[in-house]
C-alpha cells in the first residue's frame, strides 16, 4: 500500500517526466501521412542565417528531387525546389514537438513538405521527422 508521502513523490516525479516529454511517434506518423508532398531529395545547398527573433535561425535549402511518392503540387524527379523554415533554440526542459533538423549539403533523405505560397517554396510539415522515416 502506498503512503500519502509516496503518492506525492510519485506524482512529482511523474510530472517532471511530462515536462520533458516529446510528442508520441503516432503524432509524427500522422503528420507524415497528411503531408501533401512526400519526396526523396538530395540537398544541393544550405544557407543558415539569423532569424527574425533572437534564438532563431532561418534555413534556406535547395534540393534536387530524385523520387516522388506523393505530390499535391505536381512535382517531378529532376526538379530543384527551395525548402525554407525557421529553427528556434529551445530552453532546457522545453516540452513540445522536436525541432526540424538543419539540413546539410549532400544529405539524401525523404522529405515531408507542404508548398508555401505561389512560388516553388516548400516547408517541412512533420517536425523533427520531416526528413526521415520511422
C-alpha positions as CSV (number, residue, x, y, z in Angstrom):
1,X,0.0,0.0,0.0
2,X,1.2,3.5,-0.9
3,X,1.6,6.1,1.9
4,X,0.4,9.6,1.2
5,X,4.1,10.7,1.1
6,X,5.0,8.1,-1.5
7,X,2.0,9.1,-3.6
8,X,3.1,12.7,-3.5
9,X,6.7,11.7,-4.5
10,X,5.3,9.6,-7.4
11,X,3.1,12.4,-8.7
12,X,6.0,14.9,-8.5
13,X,8.4,12.6,-10.3
14,X,5.8,11.7,-12.9
15,X,5.0,15.4,-13.5
16,X,8.7,16.2,-14.1
17,X,8.9,13.4,-16.7
18,X,6.0,15.0,-18.6
19,X,7.8,18.4,-18.7
20,X,10.5,16.9,-20.8
21,X,8.0,14.9,-23.0
22,X,8.4,14.7,-26.7
23,X,5.3,14.1,-28.9
24,X,4.5,10.4,-29.3
25,X,5.6,8.7,-32.5
26,X,2.0,8.4,-33.7
27,X,1.7,12.2,-33.8
28,X,4.7,12.4,-36.3
29,X,3.3,9.5,-38.3
30,X,0.0,11.2,-38.7
31,X,1.8,14.4,-39.9
32,X,3.8,12.3,-42.4
33,X,0.7,10.6,-43.7
34,X,-1.1,14.0,-44.1
35,X,1.9,15.7,-45.8
36,X,0.9,16.9,-49.4
37,X,4.4,16.1,-50.6
38,X,6.5,13.0,-49.9
39,X,9.7,13.1,-51.8
40,X,13.3,11.8,-51.9
41,X,15.7,14.6,-52.1
42,X,19.4,15.4,-52.3
43,X,20.4,18.7,-50.7
44,X,22.4,20.8,-53.0
45,X,22.9,24.0,-51.0
46,X,22.1,25.2,-47.5
47,X,22.1,28.7,-46.2
48,X,21.6,29.4,-42.5
49,X,21.1,33.0,-41.4
50,X,19.8,34.7,-38.3
51,X,16.0,34.6,-37.9
52,X,13.6,37.4,-37.2
53,X,13.8,36.9,-33.4
54,X,16.7,36.2,-31.0
55,X,17.4,32.5,-30.8
56,X,16.0,31.8,-34.3
57,X,17.8,30.6,-37.5
58,X,16.3,30.8,-41.0
59,X,17.2,27.8,-43.1
60,X,17.0,28.0,-46.9
61,X,18.0,24.8,-48.7
62,X,18.0,24.0,-52.4
63,X,17.2,20.3,-53.0
64,X,17.1,18.1,-56.1
65,X,14.1,15.8,-56.2
66,X,15.2,12.2,-57.0
67,X,11.9,10.5,-56.4
68,X,8.2,11.5,-55.9
69,X,6.0,9.2,-53.9
70,X,3.2,11.8,-53.4
71,X,2.7,15.3,-54.7
72,X,-0.2,17.8,-54.5
73,X,1.7,20.4,-56.5
74,X,2.8,18.4,-59.5
75,X,6.5,17.9,-58.6
76,X,8.6,15.6,-60.8
77,X,12.0,14.0,-60.4
78,X,14.8,16.2,-61.6
79,X,13.2,19.5,-60.3
80,X,15.1,21.7,-57.9
81,X,13.0,23.2,-55.1
82,X,13.7,25.6,-52.2
83,X,12.9,24.4,-48.7
84,X,12.6,27.3,-46.2
85,X,11.9,27.1,-42.5
86,X,12.9,28.5,-39.1
87,X,14.6,26.7,-36.3
88,X,14.1,28.1,-32.8
89,X,16.6,27.4,-29.9
90,X,14.6,25.8,-27.1
91,X,15.4,26.2,-23.4
92,X,16.4,23.2,-21.5
93,X,13.3,21.2,-20.4
94,X,11.1,22.6,-23.2
95,X,8.0,20.4,-23.6
96,X,6.7,20.0,-27.1
97,X,7.5,18.8,-30.6
98,X,11.1,18.2,-31.6
99,X,12.7,20.9,-33.8
100,X,13.1,20.3,-37.5
101,X,16.8,19.5,-38.1
102,X,19.1,21.8,-40.1
103,X,19.8,20.1,-43.4
104,X,23.4,19.6,-44.7
105,X,24.7,19.8,-48.2
106,X,24.7,16.4,-49.9
107,X,22.2,14.9,-47.5
108,X,19.9,12.4,-49.2
109,X,16.7,11.8,-47.4
110,X,12.9,11.6,-47.6
111,X,11.1,14.9,-47.2
112,X,7.6,15.5,-46.0
113,X,6.7,19.0,-47.2
114,X,3.9,21.4,-48.0
115,X,4.0,24.1,-50.7
116,X,4.2,27.6,-49.1
117,X,2.8,30.4,-51.3
118,X,2.7,30.6,-55.0
119,X,6.4,30.2,-55.6
120,X,8.1,26.8,-55.6
121,X,9.0,27.2,-51.9
122,X,8.3,24.3,-49.6
123,X,8.2,23.9,-45.8
124,X,8.7,20.8,-43.6
125,X,5.4,19.6,-42.1
126,X,6.3,16.7,-39.8
127,X,8.6,18.4,-37.2
128,X,11.6,16.5,-36.2
129,X,10.5,13.7,-38.5
130,X,10.2,15.9,-41.7
131,X,13.4,14.4,-43.2
132,X,13.4,10.8,-42.0
133,X,11.0,7.8,-41.8
134,X,10.2,5.7,-38.9
